[in-house]
Amino acid sequence: MYFGLYFCMTGLHGLHVIIGMVLIAWLAYRTNRGDFNAEYYTPVEGVGIFWHIVDLIWIFLFPLLYLVG
């Protein structure tokens, strides 16, 4: 049970990290094109919030899966 949960949660977190890295690369591409300015920056905030939520979840997963187990 423990290892099933361990691999499922770690893999799911890894998938979200990869998605976040793709989104950050997409933002970098669009930033180089000049798509964002002081009036339009919503995608930058959205990707930033997604990345920080993934990080916040990892703060809870790390002690749960690695330190307690």
KEVO-347858 format. One record per residue: residue number from 1; residue in three letters; chain; x, y negated, z of N, C-alpha, C in turn. Coordinates in Angstrom, 3 decimals, m for minus. Example, Ala and Ser with C-alpha at 12.3 -4.5 7.8 and 13.67 -1.06 7.14 Angstrom:
2
+-----+-----+-------+----------+----------+----------+----------+----------+----------+----------+----------+----------+
!   n ! res ! chain !       nX !       nY !       nZ !      caX !      caY !      caZ !       cX !       cY !       cZ !
+-----+-----+-------+----------+----------+----------+----------+----------+----------+----------+----------+----------+
!   1 ! ALA !     A !   13.190 !    5.690 !    7.800 !   12.300 !    4.500 !    7.800 !   13.200 !    3.300 !    7.800 !
!   2 ! SER !     A !   12.850 !    2.250 !    7.080 !   13.670 !    1.060 !    7.140 !   12.900 !   m0.030 !    7.870 !
+-----+-----+-------+----------+----------+----------+----------+----------+----------+----------+----------+----------+
END
This chain:
69
+-----+-----+-------+----------+----------+----------+----------+----------+----------+----------+----------+----------+
!   n ! res ! chain !       nX !       nY !       nZ !      caX !      caY !      caZ !       cX !       cY !       cZ !
+-----+-----+-------+----------+----------+----------+----------+----------+----------+----------+----------+----------+
!   1 ! MET !     A !    0.828 !    1.192 !    0.000 !    0.000 !    0.000 !    0.000 !    0.875 !   m1.260 !    0.000 !
!   2 ! TYR !     A !    1.908 !   m1.247 !    0.855 !    2.773 !   m2.420 !    0.950 !    3.468 !   m2.695 !   m0.380 !
!   3 ! PHE !     A !    4.054 !   m1.660 !   m0.977 !    4.804 !   m1.885 !   m2.216 !    3.890 !   m2.218 !   m3.383 !
!   4 ! GLY !     A !    2.688 !   m1.697 !   m3.397 !    1.732 !   m2.086 !   m4.426 !    1.400 !   m3.562 !   m4.336 !
!   5 ! LEU !     A !    1.140 !   m4.048 !   m3.134 !    0.868 !   m5.467 !   m2.919 !    2.109 !   m6.304 !   m3.213 !
!   6 ! TYR !     A !    3.260 !   m5.808 !   m2.793 !    4.526 !   m6.514 !   m3.015 !    4.763 !   m6.756 !   m4.503 !
!   7 ! PHE !     A !    4.699 !   m5.683 !   m5.312 !    4.981 !   m5.829 !   m6.729 !    3.893 !   m6.623 !   m7.446 !
!   8 ! CYS !     A !    2.658 !   m6.481 !   m7.045 !    1.566 !   m7.228 !   m7.653 !    1.719 !   m8.729 !   m7.386 !
!   9 ! MET !     A !    1.938 !   m9.102 !   m6.147 !    2.038 !  m10.521 !   m5.802 !    3.317 !  m11.152 !   m6.355 !
!  10 ! THR !     A !    4.432 !  m10.425 !   m6.301 !    5.678 !  m10.961 !   m6.832 !    5.588 !  m11.113 !   m8.350 !
!  11 ! GLY !     A !    5.010 !  m10.121 !   m9.022 !    4.854 !  m10.216 !  m10.471 !    3.908 !  m11.322 !  m10.885 !
!  12 ! LEU !     A !    2.822 !  m11.481 !  m10.156 !    1.866 !  m12.546 !  m10.451 !    2.504 !  m13.918 !  m10.241 !
!  13 ! HIS !     A !    3.291 !  m14.039 !   m9.190 !    3.990 !  m15.297 !   m8.950 !    5.003 !  m15.559 !  m10.070 !
!  14 ! GLY !     A !    5.730 !  m14.524 !  m10.476 !    6.692 !  m14.677 !  m11.565 !    6.023 !  m15.103 !  m12.862 !
!  15 ! LEU !     A !    4.856 !  m14.561 !  m13.145 !    4.103 !  m14.957 !  m14.336 !    3.751 !  m16.438 !  m14.279 !
!  16 ! HIS !     A !    3.319 !  m16.909 !  m13.121 !    2.977 !  m18.321 !  m12.986 !    4.215 !  m19.216 !  m13.089 !
!  17 ! VAL !     A !    5.361 !  m18.742 !  m12.625 !    6.603 !  m19.513 !  m12.778 !    6.944 !  m19.643 !  m14.258 !
!  18 ! ILE !     A !    6.820 !  m18.552 !  m15.018 !    7.104 !  m18.606 !  m16.452 !    6.138 !  m19.564 !  m17.148 !
!  19 ! ILE !     A !    4.858 !  m19.503 !  m16.793 !    3.879 !  m20.431 !  m17.366 !    4.266 !  m21.871 !  m17.036 !
!  20 ! GLY !     A !    4.692 !  m22.111 !  m15.796 !    5.106 !  m23.458 !  m15.397 !    6.319 !  m23.941 !  m16.175 !
!  21 ! MET !     A !    7.274 !  m23.054 !  m16.433 !    8.458 !  m23.453 !  m17.202 !    8.091 !  m23.778 !  m18.648 !
!  22 ! VAL !     A !    7.155 !  m23.019 !  m19.215 !    6.695 !  m23.316 !  m20.574 !    5.992 !  m24.673 !  m20.596 !
!  23 ! LEU !     A !    5.173 !  m24.943 !  m19.595 !    4.478 !  m26.235 !  m19.540 !    5.456 !  m27.393 !  m19.365 !
!  24 ! ILE !     A !    6.491 !  m27.213 !  m18.579 !    7.497 !  m28.266 !  m18.395 !    8.250 !  m28.507 !  m19.700 !
!  25 ! ALA !     A !    8.576 !  m27.434 !  m20.432 !    9.234 !  m27.599 !  m21.730 !    8.319 !  m28.328 !  m22.712 !
!  26 ! TRP !     A !    7.017 !  m28.006 !  m22.667 !    6.045 !  m28.682 !  m23.519 !    5.991 !  m30.178 !  m23.182 !
!  27 ! LEU !     A !    6.022 !  m30.493 !  m21.873 !    6.029 !  m31.906 !  m21.466 !    7.290 !  m32.609 !  m21.940 !
!  28 ! ALA !     A !    8.429 !  m31.937 !  m21.858 !    9.685 !  m32.541 !  m22.313 !    9.621 !  m32.849 !  m23.806 !
!  29 ! TYR !     A !    9.066 !  m31.919 !  m24.574 !    8.911 !  m32.134 !  m26.019 !    8.013 !  m33.337 !  m26.300 !
!  30 ! ARG !     A !    6.879 !  m33.394 !  m25.625 !    5.946 !  m34.506 !  m25.848 !    6.513 !  m35.830 !  m25.339 !
!  31 ! THR !     A !    7.310 !  m35.772 !  m24.278 !    7.931 !  m36.994 !  m23.773 !    8.940 !  m37.526 !  m24.778 !
!  32 ! ASN !     A !    9.708 !  m36.636 !  m25.397 !   10.668 !  m37.077 !  m26.419 !    9.971 !  m37.678 !  m27.628 !
!  33 ! ARG !     A !    8.753 !  m37.230 !  m27.923 !    7.976 !  m37.812 !  m29.018 !    7.391 !  m39.172 !  m28.641 !
!  34 ! GLY !     A !    7.370 !  m39.473 !  m27.339 !    6.831 !  m40.752 !  m26.883 !    5.332 !  m40.733 !  m26.669 !
!  35 ! ASP !     A !    4.775 !  m39.570 !  m26.337 !    3.325 !  m39.451 !  m26.171 !    2.796 !  m40.058 !  m24.874 !
!  36 ! PHE !     A !    3.639 !  m40.273 !  m23.885 !    3.184 !  m40.740 !  m22.576 !    3.649 !  m42.167 !  m22.338 !
!  37 ! ASN !     A !    2.787 !  m42.900 !  m21.662 !    3.117 !  m44.277 !  m21.291 !    2.397 !  m44.596 !  m19.984 !
!  38 ! ALA !     A !    2.382 !  m45.862 !  m19.605 !    1.772 !  m46.260 !  m18.337 !    0.265 !  m46.039 !  m18.319 !
!  39 ! GLU !     A !   m0.380 !  m46.007 !  m19.481 !   m1.821 !  m45.809 !  m19.537 !   m2.207 !  m44.338 !  m19.647 !
!  40 ! TYR !     A !   m1.335 !  m43.502 !  m20.196 !   m1.677 !  m42.087 !  m20.421 !   m0.553 !  m41.200 !  m19.898 !
!  41 ! TYR !     A !   m0.772 !  m40.611 !  m18.728 !    0.204 !  m39.709 !  m18.129 !   m0.472 !  m38.525 !  m17.423 !
!  42 ! THR !     A !   m1.736 !  m38.277 !  m17.733 !   m2.506 !  m37.217 !  m17.082 !   m1.864 !  m35.835 !  m17.219 !
!  43 ! PRO !     A !   m1.361 !  m35.428 !  m18.400 !   m0.729 !  m34.106 !  m18.488 !    0.507 !  m33.971 !  m17.587 !
!  44 ! VAL !     A !    1.229 !  m35.050 !  m17.410 !    2.403 !  m35.007 !  m16.541 !    1.982 !  m34.729 !  m15.102 !
!  45 ! GLU !     A !    0.948 !  m35.397 !  m14.648 !    0.444 !  m35.164 !  m13.294 !   m0.116 !  m33.754 !  m13.145 !
!  46 ! GLY !     A !   m0.841 !  m33.274 !  m14.157 !   m1.426 !  m31.938 !  m14.096 !   m0.380 !  m30.845 !  m14.004 !
!  47 ! VAL !     A !    0.658 !  m30.939 !  m14.830 !    1.727 !  m29.941 !  m14.786 !    2.489 !  m30.045 !  m13.462 !
!  48 ! GLY !     A !    2.688 !  m31.250 !  m12.984 !    3.356 !  m31.419 !  m11.694 !    2.570 !  m30.795 !  m10.554 !
!  49 ! ILE !     A !    1.263 !  m30.968 !  m10.562 !    0.413 !  m30.365 !   m9.529 !    0.450 !  m28.850 !   m9.629 !
!  50 ! PHE !     A !    0.379 !  m28.314 !  m10.863 !    0.457 !  m26.861 !  m11.050 !    1.771 !  m26.322 !  m10.498 !
!  51 ! TRP !     A !    2.884 !  m26.981 !  m10.828 !    4.189 !  m26.505 !  m10.383 !    4.294 !  m26.535 !   m8.860 !
!  52 ! HIS !     A !    3.783 !  m27.568 !   m8.237 !    3.869 !  m27.665 !   m6.784 !    2.938 !  m26.674 !   m6.089 !
!  53 ! ILE !     A !    1.808 !  m26.351 !   m6.690 !    0.935 !  m25.328 !   m6.105 !    1.601 !  m23.964 !   m6.174 !
!  54 ! VAL !     A !    2.278 !  m23.665 !   m7.299 !    3.027 !  m22.402 !   m7.404 !    4.103 !  m22.355 !   m6.312 !
!  55 ! ASP !     A !    4.779 !  m23.471 !   m6.090 !    5.796 !  m23.537 !   m5.042 !    5.176 !  m23.369 !   m3.660 !
!  56 ! LEU !     A !    4.045 !  m23.991 !   m3.415 !    3.373 !  m23.887 !   m2.123 !    2.942 !  m22.450 !   m1.838 !
!  57 ! ILE !     A !    2.426 !  m21.777 !   m2.852 !    2.027 !  m20.382 !   m2.666 !    3.244 !  m19.527 !   m2.343 !
!  58 ! TRP !     A !    4.386 !  m19.813 !   m2.975 !    5.596 !  m19.047 !   m2.689 !    6.047 !  m19.234 !   m1.237 !
!  59 ! ILE !     A !    5.818 !  m20.423 !   m0.680 !    6.186 !  m20.665 !    0.720 !    5.436 !  m19.702 !    1.632 !
!  60 ! PHE !     A !    4.202 !  m19.344 !    1.274 !    3.448 !  m18.382 !    2.079 !    3.762 !  m16.939 !    1.702 !
!  61 ! LEU !     A !    4.022 !  m16.678 !    0.428 !    4.316 !  m15.309 !    0.009 !    5.663 !  m14.821 !    0.519 !
!  62 ! PHE !     A !    6.664 !  m15.682 !    0.534 !    8.001 !  m15.255 !    0.946 !    8.010 !  m14.678 !    2.353 !
!  63 ! PRO !     A !    7.503 !  m15.379 !    3.367 !    7.513 !  m14.766 !    4.698 !    6.606 !  m13.537 !    4.784 !
!  64 ! LEU !     A !    5.481 !  m13.570 !    4.086 !    4.543 !  m12.454 !    4.152 !    5.144 !  m11.181 !    3.560 !
!  65 ! LEU !     A !    5.786 !  m11.286 !    2.411 !    6.269 !  m10.096 !    1.714 !    7.691 !   m9.711 !    2.087 !
!  66 ! TYR !     A !    8.560 !  m10.654 !    2.364 !    9.966 !  m10.344 !    2.551 !   10.391 !  m10.317 !    4.009 !
!  67 ! LEU !     A !    9.864 !  m11.213 !    4.813 !   10.325 !  m11.286 !    6.189 !    9.525 !  m10.397 !    7.131 !
!  68 ! VAL !     A !    8.220 !  m10.267 !    6.908 !    7.378 !   m9.451 !    7.775 !    7.489 !   m7.978 !    7.402 !
!  69 ! GLY !     A !    7.497 !   m7.682 !    6.087 !    7.518 !   m6.306 !    5.595 !    8.779 !   m5.596 !    5.938 !
+-----+-----+-------+----------+----------+----------+----------+----------+----------+----------+----------+----------+
END
